[in-house]
Amino acid sequence: MDSSGSVGSDDYQKELSFVKTLLEILAVKAADSKLKVCTGLISYSTQVHVEVDPCCENSICRIVDQFHARRLAYRSGNTNTNGALKVARQMLQAAASHKKVALLITDGKSNSGGSPIPVAKRMRQEDGIQVVALGVTKDINRAELKGVSGMDHVTKIDLFDEFHELASILLQANQVTSKYELETSFGAMCGTDKSFYKQNQCPRLMTEDQIANCVWGTWSACVRRGNKCSETKTCILSGIVVLREDQACECPPCESGRYESKAGHCLLCGANTYSATGATVCTKCPVDEFSSPGSSSVEQCTKEFDVVDEDGNVVKGEEEGLLLYKGGTVCDDYFDDVAANAICRQMGRPHGEASWKSGNYFSVQSSKAITLDDVTCAADIWTSCTFKTTDNCSHSEDVHIMCKGSKGSKQTKPPTKPPTRHPTDKVLTSTTAYYR
């Protein structure tokens, strides 16, 4: 669940209400179908918080109690979707199940921790985890959510207010006669559930026969948990995880864009640096070049202005791409053709016929800060421009540009005052002559 500052406290409460309704329906459907469901819950902003560990001893009844007790706090901060999916992957890797699903609810404005698409792809392809993305608000990053879910279609609702409507539809759908009709109610079912909520992984008392008959799976991938690494395997009895073992393992290298600290943590590389997989330090970009935090190669270091493709690599010539300023994106407030040509000239690219558009077309946009706004130019030369390095924009306003024309195009000069006349200059009088 997205708990970032762009969501806001009021809308987060609507998000909680919607998730609570989903859990109630899931609990009853699972009971009617005689299925065992293990549910975990993560909220995230800049940091990632495990609100509910997917412990099968915690019934969904007791998990819903956490909503009633208002224990799920609003966090605020940036939107670290990448970090949230990494934690979800670790939790799901440790659980043995016939079906694993991660449901991501976000307003689609990921701006911290790097792109979430690579880890989502590994979840789908390597772990067999189905990733479902629900985008909220009209201003979602469609490219990012498509990359996360691996689907061409993005499920979204336009406003957080529609959470209540969608939850009502879900409830009504289960009150009419259909093959999905619920045989009981959530309240009735949970009224007989006397279990207690346990915060951490739950120990289970097993008989010797049960231990002998459960089937052990293979060890999971080695994953980092802080500065320690472990792998997990589980034992299944009648389709239910009944035992779990953890053991230390050799830590995998830190992914690109991060470095391994002396304490063994994988930390994000700062602005104007980059790192490859397995780095222990971050490398500085070349002089007068800039990059966003978490950059993975020198190709992602750009000049004061540059144009990059959907992978963040610099494009050449008259190719269209995302406009960057000191490694971040440029907002379209007050931006026009004059500004586009001034920036193309400043980059030493063709100018005079530059074209531009704004929008959230590349997944790489969400991992970058917006570093330039309110660009206004009196002429097609950068020294005539004014701008701000703070913004009030979203990535749907990022400028994409195509530099066209000639490097020698005639400069449009700013208006100047009339020249001061010399006393000896000849001046025409107001007398008008007529010729036949």
DOKELO-774826 format. One record per residue (C-alpha): residue number from 0; z, y, x. Coordinates in steps of 0.1 Angstrom, whole numbers, padded with zeros to 4 digits. Each point is the difference from the previous one (the first is absolute). Example, Ala and Ser with C-alpha at 12.3 -4.5 7.8 and 13.67 -1.06 7.14 Angstrom:
! DOKELO-774826
0,0078,-0045,0123
1,-0007,0034,0014
//
This chain:
! DOKELO-774826
0,0000,0000,0000
1,-0010,0034,0013
2,0030,0022,0003
3,-0015,0028,0021
4,0002,0037,-0005
5,-0035,0002,-0016
6,0013,-0022,-0028
7,0031,0021,-0009
8,0034,-0011,-0014
9,-0010,0002,-0037
10,-0031,-0021,0004
11,0018,-0025,0022
12,0023,-0007,-0030
13,-0030,-0007,-0021
14,-0013,-0023,0027
15,0033,-0019,-0001
16,-0001,-0003,-0037
17,-0035,-0014,0001
18,0010,-0026,0027
19,0031,-0010,-0020
20,-0022,-0007,-0030
21,-0024,-0021,0021
22,0029,-0020,0014
23,0014,-0007,-0035
24,-0033,-0013,-0012
25,-0005,-0020,0032
26,0035,-0016,-0004
27,-0006,-0012,-0035
28,-0035,-0013,0007
29,0013,-0019,0030
30,0029,-0015,-0021
31,-0024,-0010,-0028
32,-0024,-0016,0025
33,0029,-0017,0019
34,-0010,0018,0032
35,0023,0012,0028
36,-0007,0036,0011
37,0015,0016,0031
38,-0003,0038,-0002
39,0006,0026,0027
40,-0001,0038,-0003
41,-0009,0026,0027
42,0000,0038,-0004
43,-0015,0022,0027
44,-0006,0035,0012
45,0001,0008,0037
46,0024,-0030,0004
47,-0002,-0033,-0017
48,0030,-0013,-0020
49,0004,-0036,-0012
50,0017,0006,-0034
51,0000,-0037,-0010
52,-0005,-0029,0024
53,-0021,-0028,-0016
54,0029,-0024,-0002
55,-0006,-0027,-0026
56,0037,-0001,-0009
57,-0004,0035,-0014
58,-0014,-0004,-0035
59,-0023,0027,-0013
60,0028,0007,-0025
61,0023,0011,0029
62,-0028,0019,0017
63,-0006,0020,-0032
64,0037,0008,0001
65,-0007,0020,0031
66,-0021,0023,-0021
67,0027,0004,-0026
68,0025,0008,0027
69,-0022,0027,0014
70,0002,-0015,0034
71,-0036,0007,0009
72,0001,0035,0014
73,-0028,0025,0004
74,-0008,0005,0037
75,-0026,0028,0003
76,-0018,0005,0034
77,-0035,-0010,0011
78,-0020,-0030,-0013
79,0001,-0029,0024
80,-0020,-0026,-0020
81,-0009,-0019,0033
82,0037,-0005,0008
83,0008,-0012,-0035
84,-0027,-0026,0000
85,0011,-0012,0035
86,0035,-0006,-0014
87,-0013,-0016,-0031
88,-0021,-0023,0021
89,0030,-0011,0020
90,0020,-0007,-0031
91,-0029,-0021,-0016
92,-0007,-0019,0033
93,0036,-0012,-0001
94,-0003,-0013,-0036
95,-0018,-0033,-0008
96,-0018,0002,-0033
97,-0032,-0012,-0016
98,-0009,0036,-0009
99,0010,0032,0018
100,-0008,0034,-0014
101,0008,0036,0013
102,-0003,0027,-0026
103,-0004,0035,0015
104,0008,0030,-0022
105,-0010,0033,0016
106,-0014,0035,-0006
107,-0025,-0008,0027
108,0010,0027,0025
109,0009,-0021,0030
110,0006,0025,0029
111,0023,-0018,0024
112,0001,-0032,0021
113,-0038,-0005,0002
114,-0025,-0016,-0023
115,0014,-0029,-0022
116,-0034,-0017,-0003
117,0002,-0023,0032
118,0034,-0015,-0009
119,-0011,-0005,-0037
120,-0031,-0018,0013
121,0021,-0023,0021
122,0023,-0007,-0029
123,-0030,-0011,-0021
124,-0020,-0019,0026
125,0027,-0014,0023
126,0030,-0005,-0024
127,-0018,-0006,-0034
128,0019,0028,-0016
129,-0016,0017,-0029
130,0004,0038,0003
131,-0002,0020,-0033
132,-0002,0038,0003
133,0008,0023,-0029
134,-0009,0036,0007
135,0018,0027,-0019
136,-0012,0036,-0007
137,-0036,0012,0000
138,0001,0009,0037
139,0001,-0036,0014
140,-0016,-0011,0032
141,-0025,-0025,-0015
142,-0014,-0010,0034
143,0035,-0009,0012
144,0010,-0019,-0031
145,-0032,-0019,0000
146,0006,-0009,0036
147,0036,-0011,-0007
148,-0009,-0022,-0030
149,-0034,-0012,0013
150,-0015,0007,-0034
151,-0028,0024,-0010
152,0019,0011,-0031
153,0032,0021,0003
154,0026,-0003,-0028
155,0015,0034,-0007
156,0018,0021,-0025
157,-0005,0038,0000
158,0036,0012,-0005
159,0034,-0014,0006
160,0007,0008,-0036
161,-0024,-0028,-0009
162,0024,-0025,0015
163,0019,0001,-0032
164,-0031,-0005,-0021
165,-0012,-0029,0022
166,0034,-0017,-0001
167,0000,0004,-0038
168,-0034,-0017,-0002
169,0013,-0029,0021
170,0030,-0005,-0023
171,-0022,0003,-0032
172,-0024,-0025,0014
173,0028,-0026,0002
174,0011,0007,-0036
175,-0032,-0012,-0016
176,-0011,-0035,-0006
177,-0021,-0012,0029
178,0000,-0027,0027
179,0022,0023,0020
180,0026,0005,-0027
181,0035,-0001,0014
182,0023,-0027,-0013
183,0031,0019,0006
184,0012,0036,0009
185,0011,0013,0033
186,0034,0011,-0015
187,0007,-0034,-0015
188,-0010,-0018,0032
189,0020,0022,0023
190,0030,-0001,-0023
191,0006,-0036,0011
192,-0006,0007,0037
193,0034,0003,0016
194,-0012,0001,0036
195,0010,0028,0024
196,-0024,0022,0020
197,0001,-0007,0038
198,-0013,0027,0024
199,-0011,-0023,0028
200,-0018,-0033,0004
201,0020,-0026,-0021
202,0015,-0032,0014
203,-0006,-0030,-0021
204,0024,-0030,-0002
205,-0021,-0032,0003
206,0008,-0037,-0004
207,-0011,-0024,0028
208,-0026,-0015,-0023
209,-0015,0034,-0008
210,-0002,0009,0036
211,-0016,-0033,0008
212,-0026,0004,-0028
213,-0010,0036,0006
214,-0033,0006,0018
215,0000,0024,0030
216,-0029,0023,0005
217,-0014,0013,0033
218,0014,0029,0020
219,-0011,0034,-0011
220,-0017,0025,0023
221,0025,0016,0025
222,0009,0034,-0015
223,0020,0030,0014
224,0032,0010,-0017
225,0011,0031,0019
226,0002,-0010,0036
227,0003,-0037,-0007
228,-0026,-0025,-0010
229,0003,-0032,-0021
230,-0020,-0026,-0018
231,0010,-0017,-0032
232,-0007,-0033,-0018
233,0012,-0011,-0034
234,0007,-0033,-0017
235,-0013,-0006,-0036
236,0015,-0022,-0026
237,-0018,-0003,-0034
238,-0020,0032,0008
239,0031,0020,0008
240,0011,0013,0034
241,0034,-0016,0006
242,0005,0005,0038
243,-0011,0024,0026
244,0001,0000,0038
245,-0005,0029,0024
246,-0004,-0002,0037
247,-0007,0025,0028
248,-0036,0002,0013
249,-0020,0019,0026
250,-0007,0034,-0015
251,-0036,0007,-0007
252,-0015,0031,0017
253,0004,0033,-0017
254,-0032,0009,-0019
255,-0023,0028,0011
256,0013,0035,-0007
257,0035,-0011,0009
258,0019,-0008,0032
259,0029,-0023,0009
260,0031,0020,0010
261,0025,-0012,0026
262,0023,-0011,-0028
263,-0028,-0022,-0014
264,-0010,0020,-0030
265,-0036,0007,-0010
266,-0002,0038,-0003
267,-0028,0022,-0013
268,-0020,0019,0026
269,0003,0038,-0005
270,-0027,0026,-0006
271,-0026,0004,0028
272,0007,-0034,0014
273,-0014,-0035,-0006
274,0007,-0037,0009
275,-0017,-0034,-0001
276,0016,-0032,-0012
277,0030,-0010,0022
278,0006,0034,0016
279,0034,0010,0014
280,-0010,0037,0003
281,-0023,0023,-0019
282,-0029,0016,0019
283,-0006,0037,-0003
284,-0034,0012,-0013
285,-0023,0017,0024
286,0006,0037,0006
287,-0009,0022,-0031
288,-0003,-0030,-0022
289,0023,-0009,-0029
290,0010,-0031,-0021
291,0021,-0009,-0030
292,0032,-0021,0004
293,-0007,-0037,0002
294,-0035,0004,0016
295,-0012,-0033,0015
296,-0027,0011,0026
297,-0013,0029,0020
298,-0030,0001,-0024
299,0025,0014,-0026
300,0008,0029,0023
301,-0021,0030,-0012
302,-0008,0035,0011
303,0014,0031,-0018
304,-0026,-0007,-0026
305,-0019,-0033,-0004
306,-0017,-0022,-0026
307,0009,-0037,-0003
308,-0011,-0030,-0020
309,0020,-0022,-0024
310,0015,-0018,0031
311,0012,0032,0016
312,-0027,0000,0027
313,-0020,0031,0009
314,-0035,0003,-0015
315,-0028,0017,0018
316,-0029,0023,-0009
317,-0006,0007,-0037
318,0020,-0029,-0014
319,0024,0008,-0028
320,0037,-0007,0005
321,0036,0010,-0005
322,0007,0034,0016
323,0031,0000,0023
324,0020,0029,0015
325,0023,-0010,0028
326,0000,-0036,-0013
327,0008,0009,-0036
328,-0021,0007,-0031
329,-0013,0033,-0013
330,0008,0011,-0036
331,-0028,0015,-0021
332,0019,0030,-0013
333,-0023,0031,0005
334,-0023,-0021,0021
335,-0037,0009,-0004
336,-0034,-0003,0017
337,0007,0028,0024
338,0032,-0018,0012
339,-0020,-0033,0004
340,-0026,0017,0022
341,0027,0018,0021
342,0018,-0033,0007
343,-0033,-0018,0008
344,-0008,0028,0024
345,0035,-0003,0015
346,-0005,-0037,0006
347,-0034,0006,0017
348,-0018,-0019,-0027
349,-0031,0010,-0020
350,0009,0029,-0024
351,-0017,0024,-0024
352,-0006,-0026,-0027
353,0034,-0018,-0001
354,0010,-0018,-0032
355,0034,-0012,-0011
356,0019,-0016,-0028
357,0037,-0009,-0006
358,0016,-0032,-0011
359,0020,-0031,0010
360,-0028,-0023,0012
361,0015,-0017,0031
362,0031,-0021,0002
363,0008,0016,0033
364,0007,0033,-0017
365,0033,-0011,-0014
366,0014,-0006,0035
367,-0007,0036,0011
368,0018,0032,-0005
369,-0017,0030,-0016
370,-0001,0025,0029
371,-0022,0028,-0012
372,-0002,0019,-0033
373,-0013,0033,-0015
374,-0029,0003,0024
375,-0019,0033,-0007
376,-0028,0012,0023
377,-0017,0034,0001
378,-0029,-0015,0020
379,-0012,-0033,0014
380,0021,0004,0031
381,0035,-0014,0003
382,0015,0032,0014
383,-0007,0017,-0033
384,0021,-0026,-0020
385,0035,0001,-0013
386,0019,-0031,-0009
387,0035,-0017,-0005
388,0014,-0030,0018
389,0023,-0008,-0030
390,-0014,-0013,-0032
391,0006,-0006,-0037
392,-0028,-0026,-0004
393,-0006,-0037,-0005
394,-0025,-0022,0017
395,-0023,0002,-0030
396,-0007,0036,0014
397,-0010,-0012,0035
398,-0032,0015,0013
399,-0029,-0022,0010
400,-0028,0017,0019
401,-0036,-0004,0012
402,-0011,0024,0028
403,-0037,0008,-0004
404,-0023,0027,0013
405,-0006,0011,0035
406,0024,0007,0028
407,-0018,0032,0005
408,0001,0011,-0036
409,0003,0037,-0005
410,0036,0011,-0004
411,0010,0017,-0032
412,0020,0029,0014
413,0029,0015,-0019
414,-0006,0034,-0016
415,0005,0029,0024
416,0005,0037,-0004
417,-0031,0023,0002
418,-0007,0012,0036
419,0013,0034,0009
420,-0029,0024,0004
421,-0006,0020,0032
422,-0005,0038,-0006
423,-0035,-0002,0013
424,-0011,-0027,-0024
425,-0026,0010,-0026
426,0012,-0002,-0035
427,-0024,0000,-0030
428,0008,0026,-0026
429,0002,-0005,-0037
430,-0035,0016,-0004
431,-0024,-0024,-0016
432,-0037,0002,0008
433,-0027,-0011,-0023
434,-0034,-0012,0011
435,-0031,-0003,-0021
//
